Amino acid sequence: MGLPSPRLIALDWGTSALRAYLLADDATVLDVRSRPWGIMHLPPGGFPAAFHDTVGDWRDAHPGVPAIAAGMVGSAQGWVEAAYCPCPAGPQELARVVRQVDIGGNAVLHIIPGVEQRGAAPNVMRGEETQIVGALGLDPALRERALLVLPGTHCKWVDIRAGRIERFETFMTGELFSVLCEHTILGRPARAAEPLPAPAWPAFARGVDLIREAGERGLAPNLFLARSLVLNGTLQPAESLDFLSGLLIGEELRVALRNSPADSLVLIGEAALCGRYQRAFAQFGYPDVRRIENVSPAGLWHIAAMAGLLGASASSASPETTP
Amino acid sequence: MGLPSPRLIALDWGTSALRAYLLADDATVLDVRSRPWGIMHLPPGGFPAAFHDTVGDWRDAHPGVPAIAAGMVGSAQGWVEAAYCPCPAGPQELARVVRQVDIGGNAVLHIIPGVEQRGAAPNVMRGEETQIVGALGLDPALRERALLVLPGTHCKWVDIRAGRIERFETFMTGELFSVLCEHTILGRPARAAEPLPAPAWPAFARGVDLIREAGERGLAPNLFLARSLVLNGTLQPAESLDFLSGLLIGEELRVALRNSPADSLVLIGEAALCGRYQRAFAQFGYPDVRRIENVSPAGLWHIAAMAGLLGASASSASPETTP
């Protein structure tokens, strides 16, 4: 047998970065490229230029290979707006409403929509739906019922039922941490201090425990501790950001775990950030929360297959995506 | 009788502004000046230049009149550091630890310390202690027992017992609102919209109610609504900041009013911001929370009197500051 042949060009195109995969059957990654061209940081020429510069040679070398993308590229500020797919949403529902944008040469880029929760608790995600489809593809045991946690700028807590996104919540923990560090008095001591070579885990754990013990009073009256503990000398300036991280992640877990979830609890995302959540989960009595990684290529592959972009053989290679 | 004669130069010197009062007996304001020279925005020449430029002519015209200041001018980043006075703290305790800084011509500026809460819930204030002393001077009925709320960058909730600051909490509501508006995705729609001519009170009330009804789940899972309600078209971009303000003030009240306070509840501060809190208080079942204004001159006067800066007559003019 020769090398597996390319079957799909798959893009994870978010706000701050663009990652492109060249995939063979079963989402095997043949090649991968990262560019700093998130939708808010495009090169001259905009979306078409970013696309052709990143994957143009793949398209020339493998004519006819389809292309699909997920993430903010389908938002109102994206290349073309792909309207949200309402909950409950799984790969079938998503595949049904994939949008297309002309990329020249009689070809199109398929764009996966985000997911919208309607009703009394309106919510949106865009990009995470594809990671979730990937995770459920990689670990079919999660499909029946699971609680998936995707840390990041806007952390998502997602209830999975029968292979679909049933409902979800958003915690702005990542963005909140970032602006508190960069723009408020809480970040000032650390901004002036020598950065630590490694996270200050005891300070992080102290922040998590403090919020856990605060109970329903929660974060609001305790956030300022990231300053007053530095002022009274019991928290070192350089450690104060890890303490703050512990407060914020602690608040997220305090609220989200209030009614102890019975479902399988799984983290999806990057190792360092998920490691932080794993430590916090352990402090809340969940010591074995595991992590699934590299979910994006699998998700892009599954949705492309469902959308019929990969022909009959590839589509039938993932029959398990139908609950 | 002629005009009352000047007895005190009194400065409210914070992070972003300097306000100077020329006071006669009983804290009567003879003249007032505002400068943009907060301790982080000093003119060339620093603290001495700012001081002399602002009140030098008062000092020349009224030689021997003492000068006193409160606020961040006494912080580690201030003119001279005035170490915190521990709780419980009233005018006597504050007056006892006033610091001095040389201002030339054999004269000094007296600097009022902040207040520190030690123990399990460490906390600090600087500047608010003087406003509180002023409020208790203006309304002696509050001295025995009251709950004072001072909205602002770092909102303070202060328990008063027997004329002194017994304990207090800090909510970073003002600073949080500011950075969320200016630096996060929540502020983006409003930043791009035409500013409203007046606050969008229905949007504000909606935010407050939403948090009140959220109960102990609180703000964390609901903050992102300031985005998803704009995306689903049920909140106008220009109104979204007032909605966000309602969420944040609502969270503060939800936590602080959890155990219904039995004490007199009084707001101290600027009319527009206190008006916002009054509306939120009404939604939480406290329709008659009143406001005390212009407390700074009274506070500076009382502490100066306690510190013996005004001679026997002035000091005895405020015997009621001793519980």
Interface residues (C-beta under 8 A of the other chain):
Chain A: E116 R118 P122 N123 V124 H154 E169 T170 F171 M172 T173 E175 L176 V179 L180 E182 H183 T184 I185 L186 E216 R217 G218 L219 A220 P221 L223 F224 L225 R227 S228 L229 L231 N232 T234 E251 E252 V255 A256 R258
Chain B: E116 R118 P122 N123 V124 H154 E169 T170 F171 M172 T173 E175 L176 V179 L180 E182 H183 T184 I185 L186 E216 R217 G218 L219 A220 P221 L223 F224 L225 R227 S228 L229 L231 N232 T234 E251 E252 V255 A256 R258
